[in-house]
Amino acid sequence: MKEFFEDIKEIKYEGPKSKNPLAFKFYDKDRMILGKKMSEHLPFAMAWWHNLGANGTDMFGRGTIDKSFGKLDPMEYAKAKVDAGFEFMHKLGIEYFCFHDVDLVVEDKDINVTNKRLDEISDYIYLKMQETGIKCLWGTANMFSNPRYMNGAGSTNDAYVYAFAAAQIKKALDITVKLNGKAYVFWGGREGYETLLNTDVKFELDNIARLMHMAVDYGRSIGFKGDFYIEPKPKEPMKHQYDFDASTAISFLKEYHLDNDFKLNIEANHATLAGHTFNHELRISAINHMLGSIDANQGDYLLGWDTDEFPSDVYEATMCMYEVIKAGGLTGGFNFDAKCRRPSNTFKDMFEAYILGMDTFALGLINAEKIISDGRIDDFVKEKYSSFTNTELGKLILDDKMDLKSLSDFALNMKEMATPISGKQEYLLAIINQILFGMKNE
């Protein structure tokens, strides 16, 4: 079979001193960390849409890289993307992929034609999966690009569009189950509003939940045992989106009794757009037992939109992996929902971008293990709350043996007000810097 990337061989680990751009410096898949291989901590996935579809187009200019893979016929093009994608994943040692329905095939104006194409290409992908051992992390339906979804899919004002959205979800679920996907994602790309002057918020939220319940019921009926995910994002393309951040999405899921089937797929760039840190969104998801999967990318703090850059910030990756390890790992994986910058317009750039991302998270994992093993951060957090855990009063409060009056009586008999333990933020940041930069990452 023709190689699409014939000048690029399998990417190997060569260590931190290597200057080979097509080698891993820190991602050593068999390295043991906290009792598991690095590859087990970091189940990486290729995003079908960016890696095989994004051609560098932006709002001001045409594409800068040809990703037609030499094919013009819709199904030949779809199969060429499959061949290229599996070659790409094999050469990088990536074990998973993620997809939208219309990433796999060109959408036809007739949904029946589109569905026939999806049946054919998913059969082809399944054979490739059998040959290579590469797996599907999750699937989803693109319900934001087509003009029919200008007012959303679940939040649409049109019952006929709502029915079309249901048809897309059903087919995407069928394919996800066929490909043994671990999860199915709802990204509410246009589930939101531009102005409240023309919006019935309660009506739209009810309809979104109704559609999700239909998806859960159908998915379970055809044997889907995986998680459903919501991927929070605060804005863009809509000015306000209903899945604004982790807290908002969790509240929605609990309000509509969807929390037994859904977890969250957290994206780093979406966290910063919501005014949060990446690790904040992970922590909120984890303490609510809803941390499912991660879209591994980063944004540009100088720009107010979703730039989907490949992760390079080791500090952020360290804080991410600290949260993931503390949460006991992911039920999903790390999907590189990231694209090369517009001037990075060669296939070699694609490989180098994934090497950057995989090495960044490998460094994050190595550093997170050192922070946990060092113990000073965990010890301080325990000490900070010690008046609740190590005193008679604190234990009575935590055991729910005090009411408001008894606490008030206690306070009135105190001879002097206690002084809270210092937060010591600067000291803790110094510890992190010492671990990140004062010790070798080998």
Secondary structure, DSSP 8 states (H G I E B T S, - for coil): ---SSTT----EE--TT---TTEESS--TT-EETTEEHHHH--EEEEHHHHHT--S-BTTB--SS--STT--SHHHHHHHHHHHHHHHHHHHT--EEEEEHHHHS---SSHHHHHHHHHHHHHHHHHHHHHH--EEEEEE---SSSGGGTT-STT-S-HHHHHHHHHHHHHHHHHHHHTT-SEEEE--TT-EES-GGG--HHHHHHHHHHHHHHHHHHHHHTT--SEEEE----SSSSSEES--SHHHHHHHHHHTT-TTTEEEEEEHHHHHHTT--HHHHHHHHHHTT-EEEEE--B--TTSSS---B----HHHHHHHHHHHHHTT--SS-EEE-----TT--SHHHHHHHHHHHHHHHHHHHHHHHHHHHH-HHHHHHHHHTHHHHSSHHHHHHHTT---HHHHHHHHHT-SS--------HHHHHHHHHHHHHSS---
